[in-house]
């Protein structure tokens, strides 16, 4: 099987063609949330929908955002009832508030759930219909409202992406609805906002960000720009992740995680994801396993599965993390074991059996995973049979 080529070197190696069109202004730094009102006003709107959740209200972040917006003479409507893994019901409720207020701009404050819900509102407010109408890519015919994203977790990188990931309310299977018009105009990355995350949230979102960096490094859709983002994201995340548990107040580590998650999100926008996410989504839908927890269980096994195809790139990433030389024939295994150790450090499970998954469920899960869009971009092809084998390996942590 052909191997994925590593990053182009400076020796004249040919670069793959790509089309990179950045659409989001990125503002990074402690205290940058205080610029929200100035930035929102600069986009020309006067009636803002602020999408958030109850946890951010309790943490005081919502009040800070409101203060900044109102100081800029903006009228603000707050919707802070977003649930984790938002469904079309969440989007519909937020949409009703947006229509009542006749909004002309949107702010998504929170984790991926708040930002995805805000993007979902943008699709329906401007283009009508239902979220199901936008599953896939480029199905919105009309322009969308300007949106600012303010992540408070270092995880999804949703602020760097033009996709809203919205679940069906009954099946809880996720729909990826993408359109470049849904890209955020501005992303505010303020590391101070991530300190209030409970350690369990920091663990799950951080592992998700790590998976984004590793998966985007080797997808079949990758290009030189996405690989640049992926590799820098991995370096930041691999260094920052242990430190946020050893010293939760370490702002440099918090900044590394937030910027790393953003760069990994930017890599997704330019390269898509792979089999780990195809495997994780049915686990969340059927067993209510937190997305980042499911990712942490499955990622080491996917790294091993991809090693025959993606070995050279995994060698570079292992070297970047100080695990071994890139030429080490065991580099992919060292990378997989290192990811497992990070999951263990965070106190998360490393097997599906710990999550309540049983052998009898694996065949059905594999069929659902095979239908997931992201699996198409995995560097080594997957089907229901290979995905079932990966689930079996993860059931009790088998590595052979």
C-alpha positions as CSV (number, residue, x, y, z in Angstrom):
1,X,0.0,0.0,0.0
2,X,1.3,3.4,-0.9
3,X,2.7,5.5,2.0
4,X,1.6,9.0,2.7
5,X,4.4,11.4,1.9
6,X,5.8,13.5,4.8
7,X,5.8,17.3,4.8
8,X,7.5,18.8,1.7
9,X,11.2,19.6,2.5
10,X,13.3,22.5,1.3
11,X,15.2,20.4,-1.2
12,X,13.0,21.2,-4.1
13,X,10.3,18.5,-3.6
14,X,7.1,19.2,-5.4
15,X,4.3,20.8,-3.5
16,X,0.7,19.5,-3.9
17,X,-1.8,22.0,-5.4
18,X,-4.2,23.6,-3.0
19,X,-6.8,26.4,-2.7
20,X,-6.6,28.2,0.7
21,X,-9.0,31.0,1.3
22,X,-8.9,32.2,5.0
23,X,-12.0,34.0,6.0
24,X,-11.6,34.5,9.8
25,X,-9.7,37.2,11.6
26,X,-8.0,35.7,14.7
27,X,-7.3,37.7,17.8
28,X,-5.3,35.8,20.5
29,X,-4.3,36.9,24.0
30,X,-5.3,37.2,27.6
31,X,-8.2,39.6,28.2
32,X,-9.1,39.8,24.5
33,X,-12.8,39.1,25.3
34,X,-13.0,42.7,26.4
35,X,-12.7,43.7,22.7
36,X,-15.9,41.8,21.8
37,X,-18.1,44.9,21.6
38,X,-15.6,46.9,19.6
39,X,-15.2,44.0,17.1
40,X,-19.0,43.3,16.9
41,X,-19.8,46.9,16.2
42,X,-17.1,47.0,13.5
43,X,-19.0,44.3,11.6
44,X,-21.9,46.8,11.1
45,X,-24.6,45.1,13.1
46,X,-26.7,46.6,15.9
47,X,-28.9,43.7,17.1
48,X,-26.8,40.8,18.3
49,X,-27.8,37.2,19.2
50,X,-25.4,35.9,21.9
51,X,-25.5,32.1,22.0
52,X,-24.1,30.5,25.2
53,X,-25.0,28.0,27.9
54,X,-25.9,28.0,31.6
55,X,-22.3,27.0,32.7
56,X,-20.9,30.1,31.1
57,X,-23.5,32.2,32.7
58,X,-22.5,30.7,36.1
59,X,-18.8,31.2,35.4
60,X,-19.3,34.9,34.7
61,X,-18.1,34.8,31.1
62,X,-21.6,35.7,29.7
63,X,-21.8,38.8,31.9
64,X,-18.4,39.9,30.6
65,X,-19.4,39.4,27.0
66,X,-22.7,41.3,27.6
67,X,-20.9,44.2,29.3
68,X,-18.5,44.6,26.3
69,X,-21.3,44.4,23.8
70,X,-23.6,46.8,25.6
71,X,-20.7,49.3,26.1
72,X,-20.6,49.4,22.3
73,X,-24.2,50.4,22.2
74,X,-25.4,47.1,20.8
75,X,-28.8,45.5,21.6
76,X,-28.2,42.0,22.8
77,X,-30.6,39.0,22.9
78,X,-29.2,36.1,24.9
79,X,-29.9,32.4,24.2
80,X,-28.1,30.4,26.9
81,X,-30.0,27.1,26.8
82,X,-27.7,25.2,24.5
83,X,-27.3,21.5,25.4
84,X,-24.2,19.4,24.9
85,X,-24.1,17.9,21.4
86,X,-26.8,20.3,20.2
87,X,-29.7,18.9,18.2
88,X,-32.1,20.5,15.7
89,X,-34.3,21.3,18.7
90,X,-31.6,23.5,20.2
91,X,-31.2,25.3,16.9
92,X,-35.0,25.8,16.5
93,X,-35.3,27.3,20.0
94,X,-32.4,29.7,19.4
95,X,-33.8,30.6,16.0
96,X,-37.1,31.6,17.5
97,X,-35.3,34.1,19.8
98,X,-33.3,35.4,16.8
99,X,-36.4,36.0,14.7
100,X,-38.2,37.7,17.6
101,X,-35.3,40.1,18.0
102,X,-34.7,40.7,14.2
103,X,-31.0,40.2,14.8
104,X,-28.3,41.3,12.3
105,X,-25.3,39.6,13.8
106,X,-24.3,36.6,16.0
107,X,-21.8,35.8,18.7
108,X,-21.2,32.2,19.7
109,X,-19.6,32.0,23.2
110,X,-18.6,28.7,24.6
111,X,-17.5,25.3,23.5
112,X,-18.3,23.6,20.2
113,X,-21.9,23.2,21.2
114,X,-22.6,26.9,21.5
115,X,-20.6,27.7,18.4
116,X,-22.3,25.0,16.3
117,X,-25.7,26.0,17.5
118,X,-25.0,29.7,16.6
119,X,-23.9,28.6,13.1
120,X,-27.0,26.5,12.8
121,X,-29.1,29.5,13.6
122,X,-27.2,31.5,10.9
123,X,-28.1,28.8,8.3
124,X,-31.8,28.9,9.0
125,X,-32.2,32.6,9.8
126,X,-30.7,33.6,6.5
127,X,-31.6,30.7,4.2
128,X,-34.7,29.1,5.7
129,X,-35.7,25.5,5.8
130,X,-34.4,22.8,8.2
131,X,-30.9,21.8,9.2
132,X,-31.4,18.6,7.3
133,X,-31.5,20.7,4.1
134,X,-27.9,21.7,4.6
135,X,-26.3,18.4,5.4
136,X,-23.2,18.2,3.2
137,X,-21.4,21.1,1.6
138,X,-22.3,24.4,0.0
139,X,-26.1,24.1,0.1
140,X,-26.9,27.7,1.4
141,X,-27.8,29.9,-1.5
142,X,-27.9,33.3,0.3
143,X,-25.4,35.2,2.3
144,X,-25.2,34.8,6.1
145,X,-25.0,37.2,9.0
146,X,-21.5,38.1,10.4
147,X,-20.6,35.9,13.3
148,X,-18.0,36.2,16.0
149,X,-16.9,33.0,17.8
150,X,-15.4,33.1,21.3
151,X,-14.3,29.6,22.4
152,X,-14.1,28.9,26.1
153,X,-12.8,25.3,25.7
154,X,-9.6,24.2,24.0
155,X,-11.2,21.5,21.9
156,X,-13.3,21.5,18.8
157,X,-11.7,24.4,16.9
158,X,-15.2,25.2,15.6
159,X,-14.3,28.9,15.4
160,X,-12.0,28.0,12.5
161,X,-14.5,25.9,10.6
162,X,-17.4,26.6,8.2
163,X,-19.3,23.5,9.5
164,X,-22.1,23.3,12.0
165,X,-22.3,19.8,13.5
166,X,-25.9,19.3,14.6
167,X,-27.5,16.1,15.9
168,X,-30.8,14.6,15.1
169,X,-33.0,14.9,18.2
170,X,-34.2,11.2,18.2
171,X,-31.2,9.3,16.8
172,X,-28.6,11.7,18.1
173,X,-26.5,10.9,14.9
174,X,-24.6,14.0,13.9
175,X,-25.1,16.0,10.6
176,X,-22.2,18.0,9.3
177,X,-23.6,21.1,7.6
178,X,-20.9,23.1,5.8
179,X,-20.8,26.2,3.8
180,X,-18.0,28.8,3.5
181,X,-20.6,31.5,4.1
182,X,-20.9,30.1,7.6
183,X,-17.3,30.9,8.5
184,X,-16.9,33.2,11.4
185,X,-15.7,36.7,10.6
186,X,-13.7,36.9,13.8
187,X,-12.4,34.4,16.4
188,X,-11.4,35.7,19.8
189,X,-9.0,33.4,21.6
190,X,-8.7,34.4,25.2
191,X,-6.9,31.8,27.3
192,X,-8.3,33.3,30.5
193,X,-11.7,31.9,29.6
194,X,-10.5,28.3,29.6
195,X,-9.4,28.3,33.3
196,X,-12.9,27.9,34.5
197,X,-13.3,24.6,32.6
198,X,-13.8,21.6,35.0
199,X,-11.0,19.1,34.7
200,X,-13.2,16.5,33.0
201,X,-14.2,19.0,30.3
202,X,-10.5,20.0,29.8
203,X,-9.6,16.4,29.5
204,X,-12.3,15.5,26.9
205,X,-11.9,18.6,24.8
206,X,-8.1,18.5,24.9
207,X,-8.1,14.9,23.7
208,X,-10.5,15.9,20.9
209,X,-8.1,18.7,19.8
210,X,-5.2,16.2,19.9
211,X,-7.1,13.9,17.6
212,X,-7.8,16.7,15.2
213,X,-4.1,17.5,14.9
214,X,-3.1,13.8,14.4
215,X,-6.0,12.9,12.1
216,X,-5.6,15.9,9.8
217,X,-1.9,15.2,9.5
218,X,-2.6,12.1,7.4
219,X,-6.0,12.4,5.7
220,X,-6.2,11.9,2.0
221,X,-7.5,15.5,1.6
222,X,-4.5,17.1,3.4
223,X,-2.4,19.7,1.7
224,X,0.7,21.7,2.6
225,X,-1.3,24.4,4.4
226,X,-3.3,21.9,6.5
227,X,-0.1,19.9,7.4
228,X,1.5,23.1,8.6
229,X,-1.5,23.8,10.9
230,X,-1.6,20.1,12.0
231,X,2.0,19.9,12.9
232,X,2.2,23.1,14.8
233,X,-1.1,22.2,16.6
234,X,0.3,18.9,17.6
235,X,3.4,20.5,19.1
236,X,1.4,23.0,21.1
237,X,-1.1,20.4,22.3
238,X,1.4,17.7,23.2
239,X,3.3,20.2,25.3
240,X,0.4,22.0,26.8
241,X,-1.9,19.0,27.7
242,X,0.1,17.6,30.6
243,X,0.8,21.0,32.0
244,X,-2.9,22.0,32.4
245,X,-3.4,19.1,34.8
246,X,-0.1,19.6,36.6
247,X,-0.6,23.3,37.0
248,X,-4.2,24.4,36.1
249,X,-3.4,28.1,36.4
250,X,-0.5,27.9,33.9
251,X,-1.6,30.6,31.4
252,X,1.1,29.7,28.9
253,X,-0.2,26.1,28.9
254,X,-3.7,27.3,28.6
255,X,-2.7,29.5,25.7
256,X,-0.9,26.6,24.0
257,X,-4.0,24.5,24.2
258,X,-6.4,27.1,23.0
259,X,-4.2,28.1,20.0
260,X,-3.4,24.5,19.3
261,X,-7.1,23.6,19.2
262,X,-7.7,26.5,16.9
263,X,-4.9,25.5,14.5
264,X,-6.2,22.0,14.5
265,X,-9.6,23.3,13.6
266,X,-8.1,25.3,10.8
267,X,-6.5,22.0,9.6
268,X,-9.9,20.3,9.6
269,X,-11.2,23.1,7.4
270,X,-8.5,22.3,4.9
271,X,-8.1,18.5,5.2
272,X,-11.1,16.9,6.9
273,X,-10.9,14.1,9.5
274,X,-10.6,10.3,9.5
275,X,-11.7,7.0,11.0
276,X,-11.3,8.0,14.7
277,X,-14.3,10.4,14.3
278,X,-16.2,7.9,12.2
279,X,-15.9,5.5,15.1
280,X,-16.6,8.0,17.9
281,X,-19.8,9.4,16.6
282,X,-21.9,6.2,16.9
283,X,-20.5,5.7,20.4
284,X,-21.8,9.1,21.4
285,X,-25.2,8.5,19.7
286,X,-25.8,5.0,21.0
287,X,-24.1,4.9,24.4
288,X,-24.1,8.6,25.3
289,X,-20.3,8.5,25.7
290,X,-18.8,12.0,25.8
291,X,-17.3,12.7,22.4
292,X,-13.8,13.4,23.6
293,X,-13.9,10.3,25.8
294,X,-14.9,8.1,22.8
295,X,-12.1,9.8,20.8
296,X,-9.5,9.0,23.4
297,X,-10.5,5.3,23.5
298,X,-10.4,4.9,19.7
299,X,-7.5,7.1,18.6
300,X,-4.6,4.8,19.6
301,X,-6.1,1.9,17.7
302,X,-6.6,4.0,14.6
303,X,-3.0,5.2,14.8
304,X,-1.9,1.6,14.8
305,X,-4.2,0.7,11.9
306,X,-3.0,3.6,9.8
307,X,0.7,2.9,10.5
308,X,1.4,0.9,7.3
309,X,0.2,3.9,5.2
310,X,1.0,6.9,7.4
311,X,4.2,5.7,9.1
312,X,6.6,8.4,7.9
313,X,4.3,11.2,9.0
314,X,3.7,9.5,12.4
315,X,7.5,9.3,12.7
316,X,7.8,13.1,12.3
317,X,5.0,13.7,14.9
318,X,6.6,11.2,17.3
319,X,9.9,13.1,16.9
320,X,8.2,16.4,17.4
321,X,6.9,15.2,20.8
322,X,10.3,13.9,21.8
323,X,9.2,10.3,21.8
324,X,11.9,8.9,19.4
325,X,13.7,9.6,16.1
326,X,11.4,9.8,13.1
327,X,13.2,6.8,11.5
328,X,12.4,4.5,14.4
329,X,10.4,1.6,13.0
330,X,8.3,1.6,16.2
331,X,7.4,5.4,15.9
332,X,3.7,4.8,15.2
333,X,3.4,2.5,18.2
334,X,5.2,4.9,20.4
335,X,2.8,7.7,19.3
336,X,-0.2,5.4,20.0
337,X,1.1,4.6,23.4
338,X,1.8,8.2,24.2
339,X,-1.7,9.2,23.3
340,X,-3.0,6.5,25.5
341,X,-0.8,7.8,28.4
342,X,-2.3,11.3,27.9
343,X,-5.8,9.9,28.1
344,X,-4.8,8.0,31.3
345,X,-3.2,11.2,32.7
346,X,-6.5,13.0,32.3
347,X,-8.3,10.2,34.1
348,X,-10.4,9.0,31.2
349,X,-11.1,5.4,30.2
350,X,-9.0,3.6,27.6
351,X,-11.3,0.7,26.8
352,X,-14.9,0.5,25.5
353,X,-15.8,-2.0,28.2
354,X,-15.1,0.7,30.8
355,X,-17.7,2.8,28.9
356,X,-20.4,0.2,29.1
357,X,-20.1,-1.0,25.5
358,X,-20.7,-4.7,24.9
359,X,-19.5,-7.2,22.3
360,X,-23.0,-7.6,20.9
361,X,-23.2,-3.9,20.0
362,X,-20.1,-3.8,17.8
363,X,-21.5,-5.0,14.5
364,X,-24.3,-2.4,14.6
365,X,-21.8,0.3,15.6
366,X,-19.5,-0.6,12.8
367,X,-22.3,-0.3,10.2
368,X,-23.1,3.2,11.5
369,X,-19.4,4.1,11.6
370,X,-19.0,3.0,8.0
371,X,-21.7,5.5,6.9
372,X,-19.9,8.4,8.6
373,X,-18.5,11.0,6.1
374,X,-15.1,11.4,7.8
375,X,-14.1,7.8,7.3
376,X,-13.8,8.5,3.5
377,X,-10.7,10.6,4.2
378,X,-8.8,8.1,6.3
379,X,-5.4,7.4,4.8
380,X,-6.0,3.6,4.9
381,X,-9.4,2.6,3.6
382,X,-12.0,1.4,6.1
383,X,-15.2,-0.5,5.8
384,X,-17.7,-2.1,8.2
385,X,-15.4,-5.1,8.7
386,X,-12.2,-3.1,9.5
387,X,-14.2,-0.7,11.7
388,X,-15.6,-3.6,13.7
389,X,-12.1,-4.9,14.2
390,X,-11.1,-1.6,15.6
391,X,-14.0,-1.6,18.0
392,X,-13.1,-5.1,19.1
393,X,-9.5,-4.0,19.7
394,X,-10.8,-1.1,21.8
395,X,-13.3,-3.2,23.7
396,X,-10.6,-4.4,26.1
397,X,-7.6,-2.5,24.9
398,X,-6.0,-5.2,22.7
399,X,-3.0,-3.9,20.8
400,X,-2.1,-6.8,18.7
